[in-house]
Amino acid sequence: MLQTRRFLAAGLMSAVLPCSVAFGQSSPSSAPPSPTGPASAETRDRHAPFEALHPTIAASFPDVDSVVVMQRGDLLFEHYKPGTDANTLHDVQSVTKSVLALLVGIALERGALKSLDQAVATLLPTAALQDADTTYPPVTIRHLLTMTAGFEPAGRFSRADADNPQFLMQRPRRAAPGTTFEYDNLAANLLSIALEAATGQATSSFAREGLFEPMGITAFEWARGRHRHTVGFSGLSLRTRDMARLGQLVLQQGAWQGRQLLPREFTAAAVQPHNAGGPPAGLAYGYLWWVGPASSPKRTFLASGYGGQFIWVYPPMDLVVATTSAVSETSQSRAQALTLIRNDIFRAVTAAVGPSR
């Protein structure tokens, strides 16, 4: 895990190229990003630097299952390991959390949530609050989004408890809410349960209606726990192209095809640092998104999942990279997707479109 954190921090630093470009809105098609029509000479020139990446990934990055690279909303490159293709659903692990954050923004826009400072307890049944620790101030939606709820980390937990609101609210507290970052999977589960109470829908159903269908994302799976609540910390499976589309949505500050799906202010705030963060990525933390160093006015931001699942967004080049990888301890420790992004992919993109300006 320590090796992976070092790779991630180093990858972000090396990804920050000099200068910047305007943070404009692209206009990708409503279908999954793919080449359309005969390729022009300019398009062929942009794709040429990526031609060597297919054998390179196969030979040097065997943990990586798929890659999609988009720049200004255009598909520059995609790669799929044999046995998979553009329609394969991939377990994105903790990228799930970052998608959950986007749903909170939609719920705010619709008035289902009053504000980010709404106490979670106001959304839960009375039984869930019995014997909950009242020593500290109430936990709010904002605390869950920023991983500062103050609960004692659970370590291992049973599936029976993972989506049980009573268990989640009764966990011991180690700090006052809002004071200490602690990466906490169960906090994301509590957020999903609170969102379901606010919207009156399963989180997966709310995602389909409010986010995925408007973006043309037609295929996904999202696991539920023993208590039938949509899991918040993991459990989502997506196509790699659709992962990239979600990165593009955030890059465009919540706008898609002329429609504002997420509040612009919320989307911008989601990928700005709200605390210094810490393990497992060793980066600053936004609203369930990791945020890179401030070496540019437009910070790199990313959704990160165990084993090498990434939505990596670099605003100075209007660049989105999505990767999926084998979900295993060895894949996590080798961090091949990170190495691929920060070295080979950035070299190819720079050759294709030039340095950021």
DRENMARTI-600958 format. One record per residue (C-alpha): y, z negated, x negated; residue in three letters. Coordinates in Angstrom, 2 decimals. Example, Ala and Ser with C-alpha at 12.3 -4.5 7.8 and 13.67 -1.06 7.14 Angstrom:
<sites>
{Y->-4.50&Z->-7.80&X->-12.30&type->ala}
{Y->-1.06&Z->-7.14&X->-13.67&type->ser}
</sites>
This chain:
<sites>
{Y->0.00&Z->0.00&X->0.00&type->met}
{Y->2.43&Z->-0.82&X->-2.83&type->leu}
{Y->1.79&Z->2.59&X->-4.38&type->gln}
{Y->2.54&Z->4.26&X->-1.05&type->thr}
{Y->5.82&Z->2.36&X->-0.67&type->arg}
{Y->6.89&Z->3.49&X->-4.15&type->arg}
{Y->6.00&Z->7.10&X->-3.34&type->phe}
{Y->7.96&Z->6.92&X->-0.10&type->leu}
{Y->11.10&Z->5.49&X->-1.68&type->ala}
{Y->10.89&Z->7.95&X->-4.58&type->ala}
{Y->10.30&Z->10.82&X->-2.20&type->gly}
{Y->13.43&Z->10.02&X->-0.24&type->leu}
{Y->15.54&Z->9.74&X->-3.38&type->met}
{Y->14.34&Z->13.08&X->-4.70&type->ser}
{Y->14.87&Z->14.68&X->-1.28&type->ala}
{Y->18.58&Z->13.92&X->-1.31&type->val}
{Y->20.12&Z->17.12&X->-2.66&type->leu}
{Y->23.81&Z->17.49&X->-3.50&type->pro}
{Y->26.46&Z->18.41&X->-0.92&type->cys}
{Y->25.89&Z->18.95&X->2.80&type->ser}
{Y->26.20&Z->21.39&X->5.68&type->val}
{Y->27.57&Z->20.98&X->9.17&type->ala}
{Y->25.42&Z->18.95&X->11.56&type->phe}
{Y->25.21&Z->21.73&X->14.14&type->gly}
{Y->22.90&Z->22.30&X->17.07&type->gln}
{Y->20.13&Z->24.83&X->16.67&type->ser}
{Y->18.62&Z->26.74&X->19.56&type->ser}
{Y->14.84&Z->26.90&X->19.20&type->pro}
{Y->12.89&Z->28.57&X->21.95&type->ser}
{Y->11.36&Z->26.59&X->24.79&type->ser}
{Y->7.87&Z->27.48&X->23.52&type->ala}
{Y->6.36&Z->25.85&X->20.42&type->pro}
{Y->8.16&Z->27.19&X->17.34&type->pro}
{Y->6.52&Z->30.36&X->16.11&type->ser}
{Y->7.59&Z->33.69&X->14.63&type->pro}
{Y->8.82&Z->36.13&X->17.28&type->thr}
{Y->8.76&Z->39.90&X->16.94&type->gly}
{Y->8.55&Z->41.98&X->13.78&type->pro}
{Y->9.81&Z->40.15&X->10.70&type->ala}
{Y->13.08&Z->41.43&X->9.28&type->ser}
{Y->13.57&Z->41.83&X->5.54&type->ala}
{Y->15.66&Z->38.65&X->5.56&type->glu}
{Y->12.93&Z->36.74&X->7.39&type->thr}
{Y->10.27&Z->38.01&X->4.97&type->arg}
{Y->12.45&Z->36.92&X->2.06&type->asp}
{Y->12.77&Z->33.41&X->3.54&type->arg}
{Y->9.02&Z->33.13&X->3.98&type->his}
{Y->8.12&Z->34.52&X->0.56&type->ala}
{Y->8.55&Z->31.24&X->-1.40&type->pro}
{Y->5.94&Z->29.61&X->0.84&type->phe}
{Y->3.15&Z->32.13&X->0.24&type->glu}
{Y->1.65&Z->30.13&X->-2.63&type->ala}
{Y->1.63&Z->26.89&X->-0.65&type->leu}
{Y->-1.56&Z->27.62&X->1.28&type->his}
{Y->-3.89&Z->27.65&X->-1.77&type->pro}
{Y->-1.87&Z->24.84&X->-3.37&type->thr}
{Y->-2.37&Z->22.54&X->-0.37&type->ile}
{Y->-6.05&Z->23.40&X->-0.14&type->ala}
{Y->-6.64&Z->22.74&X->-3.84&type->ala}
{Y->-4.27&Z->19.86&X->-4.62&type->ser}
{Y->-3.67&Z->18.09&X->-1.32&type->phe}
{Y->-7.04&Z->17.89&X->0.44&type->pro}
{Y->-5.99&Z->14.85&X->2.49&type->asp}
{Y->-3.34&Z->16.93&X->4.28&type->val}
{Y->-4.59&Z->18.45&X->7.53&type->asp}
{Y->-1.48&Z->20.30&X->8.72&type->ser}
{Y->2.11&Z->21.09&X->7.82&type->val}
{Y->4.99&Z->22.58&X->9.81&type->val}
{Y->8.37&Z->23.32&X->8.19&type->val}
{Y->11.40&Z->24.17&X->10.33&type->met}
{Y->14.93&Z->24.94&X->9.15&type->gln}
{Y->17.78&Z->25.35&X->11.63&type->arg}
{Y->15.19&Z->25.45&X->14.38&type->gly}
{Y->13.26&Z->28.37&X->12.85&type->asp}
{Y->9.67&Z->28.11&X->11.72&type->leu}
{Y->9.48&Z->28.73&X->7.97&type->leu}
{Y->5.91&Z->27.68&X->7.24&type->phe}
{Y->2.81&Z->26.19&X->8.79&type->glu}
{Y->-0.57&Z->25.32&X->7.34&type->his}
{Y->-3.76&Z->24.12&X->8.99&type->tyr}
{Y->-6.94&Z->22.91&X->7.34&type->lys}
{Y->-9.99&Z->24.99&X->8.30&type->pro}
{Y->-11.37&Z->23.81&X->11.61&type->gly}
{Y->-7.89&Z->23.07&X->13.00&type->thr}
{Y->-5.05&Z->25.24&X->14.26&type->asp}
{Y->-1.66&Z->25.05&X->15.97&type->ala}
{Y->-3.25&Z->23.69&X->19.15&type->asn}
{Y->-5.13&Z->20.82&X->17.52&type->thr}
{Y->-4.03&Z->17.35&X->18.59&type->leu}
{Y->-3.62&Z->14.93&X->15.69&type->his}
{Y->-3.63&Z->11.13&X->15.76&type->asp}
{Y->-0.09&Z->10.40&X->14.58&type->val}
{Y->-0.55&Z->6.64&X->14.12&type->gln}
{Y->2.80&Z->4.81&X->13.88&type->ser}
{Y->4.82&Z->7.95&X->14.55&type->val}
{Y->4.07&Z->6.71&X->18.08&type->thr}
{Y->6.68&Z->3.98&X->17.59&type->lys}
{Y->9.43&Z->6.49&X->16.86&type->ser}
{Y->8.59&Z->8.49&X->20.00&type->val}
{Y->8.65&Z->5.24&X->21.98&type->leu}
{Y->12.21&Z->4.65&X->20.74&type->ala}
{Y->13.29&Z->8.01&X->22.18&type->leu}
{Y->11.91&Z->6.98&X->25.57&type->leu}
{Y->14.04&Z->3.84&X->25.48&type->val}
{Y->17.09&Z->6.08&X->25.11&type->gly}
{Y->16.08&Z->8.09&X->28.18&type->ile}
{Y->15.51&Z->4.89&X->30.18&type->ala}
{Y->18.99&Z->3.69&X->29.21&type->leu}
{Y->20.55&Z->6.98&X->30.30&type->glu}
{Y->18.84&Z->6.74&X->33.68&type->arg}
{Y->19.83&Z->3.12&X->34.20&type->gly}
{Y->16.24&Z->1.86&X->34.24&type->ala}
{Y->17.24&Z->-0.39&X->31.34&type->leu}
{Y->20.58&Z->-2.17&X->31.71&type->lys}
{Y->21.33&Z->-2.25&X->27.98&type->ser}
{Y->19.66&Z->-2.75&X->24.63&type->leu}
{Y->20.67&Z->-6.39&X->24.87&type->asp}
{Y->18.66&Z->-6.94&X->28.05&type->gln}
{Y->16.22&Z->-9.82&X->27.61&type->ala}
{Y->12.61&Z->-8.68&X->27.64&type->val}
{Y->11.72&Z->-11.69&X->29.79&type->ala}
{Y->13.75&Z->-10.24&X->32.68&type->thr}
{Y->11.30&Z->-7.35&X->32.87&type->leu}
{Y->8.01&Z->-9.24&X->32.73&type->leu}
{Y->6.04&Z->-11.15&X->35.39&type->pro}
{Y->6.52&Z->-14.90&X->35.49&type->thr}
{Y->2.95&Z->-15.49&X->34.34&type->ala}
{Y->3.70&Z->-13.75&X->31.05&type->ala}
{Y->6.46&Z->-16.25&X->30.31&type->leu}
{Y->4.45&Z->-19.44&X->30.83&type->gln}
{Y->4.34&Z->-21.52&X->27.64&type->asp}
{Y->6.43&Z->-18.96&X->25.75&type->ala}
{Y->8.42&Z->-20.45&X->22.88&type->asp}
{Y->11.93&Z->-21.22&X->24.17&type->thr}
{Y->13.18&Z->-22.79&X->20.94&type->thr}
{Y->15.00&Z->-19.60&X->20.02&type->tyr}
{Y->17.30&Z->-17.30&X->22.02&type->pro}
{Y->15.66&Z->-14.62&X->24.18&type->pro}
{Y->14.07&Z->-11.55&X->22.61&type->val}
{Y->15.90&Z->-8.38&X->23.68&type->thr}
{Y->15.07&Z->-4.68&X->23.74&type->ile}
{Y->17.27&Z->-4.25&X->20.66&type->arg}
{Y->15.23&Z->-6.84&X->18.75&type->his}
{Y->12.01&Z->-4.97&X->19.50&type->leu}
{Y->13.55&Z->-1.64&X->18.48&type->leu}
{Y->14.73&Z->-3.02&X->15.14&type->thr}
{Y->11.62&Z->-5.13&X->14.38&type->met}
{Y->13.70&Z->-8.32&X->14.37&type->thr}
{Y->12.08&Z->-10.15&X->17.31&type->ala}
{Y->11.08&Z->-13.05&X->15.06&type->gly}
{Y->7.43&Z->-13.32&X->16.09&type->phe}
{Y->4.87&Z->-14.53&X->13.57&type->glu}
{Y->3.03&Z->-11.38&X->12.36&type->pro}
{Y->-0.34&Z->-11.14&X->14.03&type->ala}
{Y->-2.35&Z->-9.55&X->11.22&type->gly}
{Y->-5.60&Z->-8.70&X->12.97&type->arg}
{Y->-5.73&Z->-8.91&X->16.76&type->phe}
{Y->-8.27&Z->-8.10&X->19.44&type->ser}
{Y->-8.02&Z->-5.09&X->21.70&type->arg}
{Y->-8.15&Z->-7.47&X->24.66&type->ala}
{Y->-4.90&Z->-9.10&X->23.51&type->asp}
{Y->-3.03&Z->-6.06&X->22.22&type->ala}
{Y->-1.45&Z->-5.08&X->25.56&type->asp}
{Y->-1.60&Z->-8.47&X->27.30&type->asn}
{Y->2.04&Z->-9.41&X->28.02&type->pro}
{Y->1.21&Z->-13.11&X->28.26&type->gln}
{Y->-0.39&Z->-13.12&X->24.81&type->phe}
{Y->2.46&Z->-11.07&X->23.36&type->leu}
{Y->5.18&Z->-13.38&X->24.69&type->met}
{Y->3.36&Z->-16.57&X->23.71&type->gln}
{Y->2.98&Z->-15.68&X->20.05&type->arg}
{Y->4.45&Z->-18.20&X->17.59&type->pro}
{Y->7.97&Z->-17.48&X->16.37&type->arg}
{Y->9.01&Z->-17.68&X->12.73&type->arg}
{Y->12.70&Z->-16.76&X->12.96&type->ala}
{Y->15.55&Z->-16.43&X->15.42&type->ala}
{Y->15.70&Z->-12.96&X->17.01&type->pro}
{Y->17.96&Z->-10.55&X->15.18&type->gly}
{Y->17.86&Z->-12.36&X->11.84&type->thr}
{Y->14.77&Z->-11.13&X->9.99&type->thr}
{Y->12.99&Z->-7.77&X->9.74&type->phe}
{Y->9.22&Z->-8.05&X->10.13&type->glu}
{Y->7.15&Z->-4.93&X->10.71&type->tyr}
{Y->5.19&Z->-5.94&X->13.79&type->asp}
{Y->2.81&Z->-3.64&X->15.64&type->asn}
{Y->2.57&Z->-5.97&X->18.62&type->leu}
{Y->6.35&Z->-5.91&X->19.08&type->ala}
{Y->6.04&Z->-2.18&X->19.81&type->ala}
{Y->3.32&Z->-2.92&X->22.36&type->asn}
{Y->5.61&Z->-5.44&X->24.06&type->leu}
{Y->8.37&Z->-2.82&X->24.12&type->leu}
{Y->6.06&Z->-0.32&X->25.83&type->ser}
{Y->5.14&Z->-2.92&X->28.47&type->ile}
{Y->8.81&Z->-3.73&X->29.05&type->ala}
{Y->9.60&Z->-0.01&X->29.37&type->leu}
{Y->6.84&Z->0.42&X->31.93&type->glu}
{Y->8.23&Z->-2.48&X->33.96&type->ala}
{Y->11.73&Z->-0.99&X->33.82&type->ala}
{Y->10.75&Z->2.56&X->34.78&type->thr}
{Y->7.89&Z->1.81&X->37.16&type->gly}
{Y->5.73&Z->4.32&X->35.25&type->gln}
{Y->3.17&Z->4.21&X->32.48&type->ala}
{Y->4.92&Z->4.97&X->29.20&type->thr}
{Y->2.73&Z->8.03&X->28.79&type->ser}
{Y->3.76&Z->9.34&X->32.24&type->ser}
{Y->7.43&Z->8.62&X->31.57&type->phe}
{Y->7.10&Z->10.50&X->28.27&type->ala}
{Y->5.56&Z->13.53&X->29.98&type->arg}
{Y->8.22&Z->13.71&X->32.69&type->glu}
{Y->11.31&Z->12.70&X->30.74&type->gly}
{Y->10.70&Z->14.04&X->27.24&type->leu}
{Y->7.67&Z->16.25&X->26.69&type->phe}
{Y->7.83&Z->18.64&X->29.66&type->glu}
{Y->11.56&Z->19.37&X->29.21&type->pro}
{Y->10.75&Z->20.33&X->25.60&type->met}
{Y->7.76&Z->22.48&X->26.49&type->gly}
{Y->5.30&Z->19.99&X->24.99&type->ile}
{Y->2.31&Z->20.56&X->27.23&type->thr}
{Y->-0.54&Z->18.92&X->25.33&type->ala}
{Y->-0.75&Z->15.32&X->24.17&type->phe}
{Y->-2.89&Z->12.21&X->24.51&type->glu}
{Y->-1.68&Z->8.61&X->24.56&type->trp}
{Y->-4.10&Z->5.69&X->24.57&type->ala}
{Y->-3.97&Z->2.71&X->26.90&type->arg}
{Y->-5.13&Z->-0.82&X->26.16&type->gly}
{Y->-7.57&Z->-3.06&X->28.00&type->arg}
{Y->-4.84&Z->-4.09&X->30.45&type->his}
{Y->-4.00&Z->-0.40&X->31.14&type->arg}
{Y->-0.63&Z->-0.48&X->29.42&type->his}
{Y->0.25&Z->2.46&X->27.17&type->thr}
{Y->-0.06&Z->1.34&X->23.56&type->val}
{Y->3.28&Z->1.26&X->21.76&type->gly}
{Y->2.46&Z->0.97&X->18.08&type->phe}
{Y->-0.08&Z->3.81&X->17.83&type->ser}
{Y->-2.43&Z->5.83&X->20.01&type->gly}
{Y->-0.38&Z->9.03&X->20.48&type->leu}
{Y->-1.88&Z->12.40&X->19.55&type->ser}
{Y->0.34&Z->15.48&X->19.22&type->leu}
{Y->0.29&Z->19.03&X->17.91&type->arg}
{Y->2.03&Z->19.34&X->14.56&type->thr}
{Y->4.49&Z->21.89&X->15.93&type->arg}
{Y->5.45&Z->19.41&X->18.63&type->asp}
{Y->6.00&Z->16.69&X->16.04&type->met}
{Y->8.46&Z->19.05&X->14.36&type->ala}
{Y->10.13&Z->19.74&X->17.69&type->arg}
{Y->10.73&Z->16.03&X->18.20&type->leu}
{Y->12.30&Z->15.85&X->14.75&type->gly}
{Y->14.49&Z->18.80&X->15.69&type->gln}
{Y->15.54&Z->17.02&X->18.90&type->leu}
{Y->16.74&Z->13.99&X->16.95&type->val}
{Y->18.43&Z->16.22&X->14.37&type->leu}
{Y->20.32&Z->17.78&X->17.31&type->gln}
{Y->21.31&Z->14.29&X->18.49&type->gln}
{Y->19.19&Z->14.45&X->21.63&type->gly}
{Y->20.15&Z->17.97&X->22.78&type->ala}
{Y->17.55&Z->20.61&X->23.64&type->trp}
{Y->18.24&Z->24.10&X->24.97&type->gln}
{Y->21.67&Z->23.14&X->26.24&type->gly}
{Y->20.41&Z->19.97&X->27.93&type->arg}
{Y->21.14&Z->16.45&X->26.67&type->gln}
{Y->17.73&Z->14.80&X->26.98&type->leu}
{Y->18.75&Z->11.63&X->25.15&type->leu}
{Y->22.17&Z->9.98&X->24.99&type->pro}
{Y->23.96&Z->11.38&X->21.95&type->arg}
{Y->25.26&Z->7.98&X->20.86&type->glu}
{Y->21.84&Z->6.34&X->21.16&type->phe}
{Y->20.10&Z->9.14&X->19.25&type->thr}
{Y->22.60&Z->8.94&X->16.41&type->ala}
{Y->22.24&Z->5.15&X->16.27&type->ala}
{Y->18.44&Z->5.37&X->16.24&type->ala}
{Y->18.47&Z->6.93&X->12.77&type->val}
{Y->21.17&Z->4.76&X->11.25&type->gln}
{Y->20.20&Z->1.54&X->9.43&type->pro}
{Y->20.40&Z->-1.61&X->11.53&type->his}
{Y->18.83&Z->-3.79&X->8.88&type->asn}
{Y->17.55&Z->-3.49&X->5.32&type->ala}
{Y->13.97&Z->-3.03&X->6.49&type->gly}
{Y->11.14&Z->-3.73&X->4.07&type->gly}
{Y->7.37&Z->-3.22&X->3.93&type->pro}
{Y->5.40&Z->-1.10&X->4.53&type->pro}
{Y->7.87&Z->1.69&X->3.66&type->ala}
{Y->10.45&Z->-0.28&X->1.70&type->gly}
{Y->13.30&Z->1.54&X->3.47&type->leu}
{Y->16.11&Z->0.61&X->5.85&type->ala}
{Y->15.22&Z->0.53&X->9.54&type->tyr}
{Y->16.86&Z->2.05&X->12.60&type->gly}
{Y->15.38&Z->2.04&X->16.10&type->tyr}
{Y->11.70&Z->2.38&X->15.15&type->leu}
{Y->12.70&Z->5.11&X->12.66&type->trp}
{Y->12.87&Z->4.65&X->8.88&type->trp}
{Y->16.17&Z->5.57&X->7.25&type->val}
{Y->16.78&Z->6.80&X->3.71&type->gly}
{Y->19.37&Z->5.76&X->1.12&type->pro}
{Y->23.05&Z->6.46&X->1.75&type->ala}
{Y->23.54&Z->8.95&X->-1.06&type->ser}
{Y->24.85&Z->11.48&X->1.47&type->ser}
{Y->26.87&Z->11.12&X->4.69&type->pro}
{Y->23.77&Z->12.44&X->6.49&type->lys}
{Y->20.81&Z->10.29&X->5.63&type->arg}
{Y->17.22&Z->11.42&X->5.52&type->thr}
{Y->15.28&Z->9.78&X->8.36&type->phe}
{Y->11.62&Z->9.80&X->9.26&type->leu}
{Y->8.84&Z->8.71&X->11.53&type->ala}
{Y->5.91&Z->7.51&X->9.44&type->ser}
{Y->2.28&Z->6.94&X->10.36&type->gly}
{Y->-0.60&Z->5.46&X->8.39&type->tyr}
{Y->-2.43&Z->7.87&X->6.12&type->gly}
{Y->0.27&Z->10.54&X->5.86&type->gly}
{Y->1.54&Z->11.37&X->9.35&type->gln}
{Y->5.25&Z->12.24&X->9.07&type->phe}
{Y->8.22&Z->13.66&X->10.90&type->ile}
{Y->10.62&Z->14.01&X->7.97&type->trp}
{Y->14.19&Z->15.10&X->8.72&type->val}
{Y->16.79&Z->16.07&X->6.09&type->tyr}
{Y->20.10&Z->16.78&X->7.88&type->pro}
{Y->22.00&Z->18.32&X->4.93&type->pro}
{Y->19.66&Z->21.34&X->5.14&type->met}
{Y->18.91&Z->21.14&X->8.90&type->asp}
{Y->15.33&Z->20.66&X->7.72&type->leu}
{Y->12.36&Z->19.18&X->9.60&type->val}
{Y->8.92&Z->18.75&X->8.04&type->val}
{Y->5.94&Z->17.51&X->10.04&type->ala}
{Y->2.63&Z->16.62&X->8.40&type->thr}
{Y->-0.68&Z->15.17&X->9.49&type->thr}
{Y->-3.38&Z->13.85&X->7.20&type->ser}
{Y->-6.74&Z->12.17&X->7.19&type->ala}
{Y->-6.46&Z->8.65&X->8.59&type->val}
{Y->-8.06&Z->6.52&X->5.89&type->ser}
{Y->-7.32&Z->3.93&X->3.25&type->glu}
{Y->-7.76&Z->6.52&X->0.51&type->thr}
{Y->-5.37&Z->8.94&X->2.15&type->ser}
{Y->-2.85&Z->6.14&X->2.56&type->gln}
{Y->-3.11&Z->5.10&X->-1.08&type->ser}
{Y->-2.99&Z->8.65&X->-2.49&type->arg}
{Y->0.13&Z->9.54&X->-0.45&type->ala}
{Y->-0.51&Z->13.27&X->-0.84&type->gln}
{Y->1.70&Z->14.29&X->2.10&type->ala}
{Y->4.65&Z->12.52&X->0.48&type->leu}
{Y->4.10&Z->14.26&X->-2.83&type->thr}
{Y->3.79&Z->17.60&X->-1.05&type->leu}
{Y->7.03&Z->17.11&X->0.88&type->ile}
{Y->9.20&Z->15.86&X->-1.95&type->arg}
{Y->7.97&Z->18.37&X->-4.53&type->asn}
{Y->6.36&Z->21.60&X->-3.37&type->asp}
{Y->7.96&Z->21.89&X->0.07&type->ile}
{Y->11.47&Z->21.07&X->-1.10&type->phe}
{Y->11.16&Z->23.59&X->-3.93&type->arg}
{Y->10.02&Z->26.27&X->-1.49&type->ala}
{Y->12.77&Z->25.50&X->1.01&type->val}
{Y->15.44&Z->25.57&X->-1.67&type->thr}
{Y->14.13&Z->28.92&X->-2.91&type->ala}
{Y->14.05&Z->30.27&X->0.64&type->ala}
{Y->17.44&Z->29.12&X->1.96&type->val}
{Y->19.31&Z->27.93&X->-1.13&type->gly}
{Y->20.47&Z->24.39&X->-1.92&type->pro}
{Y->22.32&Z->22.35&X->0.68&type->ser}
{Y->26.01&Z->23.09&X->0.78&type->arg}
</sites>
